[in-house]
Structures are given as C-alpha cells and as structure tokens.
Amino acid sequence: MRSGSVPHREGLARLTPSYGLNLKPSRGQQFAIRGIDFGETGIFSLAITAGSSHVMGQPDGHDSVILAYVQNGRLDLMEDYTEQELVARPGSAWMYSRSTNFQMDIAEDAVLVSITLPLQVLRDFGITESPTLHELNSVATMLPPTLGFIQQALEQDGDIPSVAAYFMEKLLHEMVGGILLENLGAVVSGSGRKSIFDQAMAYIAATAGNRELTPASLAHELSVSLRQLQRDFKRHHLAIAEVIRSHRIDLALRLLKDPKLEVLSLEKIAEHAGFSSLVQMRRTLQEAQLGHPSELRSRSRATRREVEALS
C-alpha cells in the first residue's frame, strides 16, 4: 500500500502516474494530486485549475471504475464516443469505467475527491455492465460519510500497516456499495429498478461480515415483511439464512487465506467474517466439509511457499 502526492505541474507532457487517473491537462493548466494506493483500490484528491483537460481511457480499464465527487468548482464533461454531456457542480457525483474517454472543461478551479475500485465490487451489488460516464444521486445518504472517510484517510502520512489497509479497502467497498444500492444500479445497468430479491442479494453480499445481519434485519432494511422476503427467496429455490451463511463462509475463506491477515487471531477472523464466535465459524466450515480454520490457514501458507519455490 502506497500513499503520496504529485505536486503542481505546468504543461504536463505525460499522463498522471498513479491512483488510476489518466489525465492530460492543457498547456498552462496546473494540478496537484494526493492519494493512497491500496492495490486494486485507490483514493485521491485532485485540485486543478481552470482549463480544458482530457481523461484518457485505458485499454485494460474495463475491469475498474472511478467514482468522482466535486467539492469545489464547475466542470462540463463530454464523453468522446457517445457525446453524452454531464454538468458537474459542487456536490455532483459521477462514475465511469477507466476505459472511458471524455473531455473535462473546467470553468472554475476545481477540487475533486475520487475512488478507483474493481468492477467486481459493482458486480457484487448486482450491476453487471461496465458503466460509461454516468451521474449519481448526489443526495445519497452514504455519500457524506464516504467522503468524510476518504478525506480523513488522505491525511495519513507514510505507509499504512497492511492489516489496517486491508480493512480500509474493505470498508471503502462497502461504503461505495451503499451508495450504489441507494442508486439501485438502475441507470448504470440499464435493467430498470432492481427487484426486492436482487436488492436483498446485493445487500447480503455487502454486509455479510456484519454479525447483526439476519433474515429479519434484512427485511427491515428493505422495508418489506419477513414473510414476503422469504417468499421471494423461495421462488428462487433459496433460503435467506443459507445465502447469508454461504457469503460468510466465502468471506472467512478469503480472510484465512490472505497472507496480510496472518497476524489476526482466528477469533478476529471469525468476528470480521460475521460469525458470533470462533466456535460457530469452526462448526460452519466443518459442516461445509472445508476443514478446521487453522488447517485452512496452514494449507494456504504451504501452497504459497510451494509457488514461491517454483518461481
């Protein structure tokens, strides 16, 4: 995980080197960027003077997206191929695939706060299409706390410990997921308003690590009766509790196999995977015929050593 900043430059001859942004400013235009690179996820704050910039799409950018928020300034955006226009003012938020090309005419000096994240995060919330330039609901309840978290994170100096970085990245994904759930993913995916079942599946994927998540609490969050929600799941030949359990198993396996998290005790892994205790996690994994948590961690460690020996 890296953090750092790029100072003001004038007449930049090359693309911005990090944080998932490919920005080509016009001659004489100045900018400053500060950000944190978590690996697959990045956050950054961009201050840029008035002028006409071009955001350059990357050939391999289909698998990641950027969510941007305007703190100050006024911008007019136009996508190159579709000529879709978007007017951005303070409080505006939009997202786009990193493969998207668009013109960014900055009428007033602007400050943007952005998140770069894998497209898979969107897929986990039921959005299956890679978004082009798309405006988000700027009054989404989750937007202010997400921005506050990013701004506080950007104040960090130096390297962030790997465990802290892991959970900061995970929290960012869940926060962005909350914003997307409020937007319902309808315009981005082009599929219309999502059904209660789709919303429920997306919510479970986002919050499986919360031990308070239950079928009853899920129904409450979606403002439907538990009986109605159970009927919706039954039509898909699923049980709510089993879906939650499956997601928690997947999360536990990821945490147990992550080398950055070997410093965490098995009790902490169980907690972050949404289980009430290590005993419950152990019993659940064994019932799924996956083995004991400590054995899973040991096997993963041995596999990594074998791969390293062969490389």
Salt bridges, closest charged atoms under 4 A:
ASP37 OD2 - ARG2 NH2 2.70
ASP80 OD2 - HIS54 NE2 2.97
ASP157 OD1 - ARG34 NH2 3.21
GLU169 OE2 - HIS173 NE2 3.96
GLU174 OE2 - LYS170 NZ 3.16
ASP232 OD1 - ARG235 NH2 2.11
GLU242 OE1 - ARG245 NH1 3.58
GLU262 OE2 - ARG301 NE 3.30
GLU262 OE2 - ARG304 NH2 2.42
GLU271 OE1 - LYS268 NZ 3.43
GLU287 OE1 - ARG245 NH2 3.77
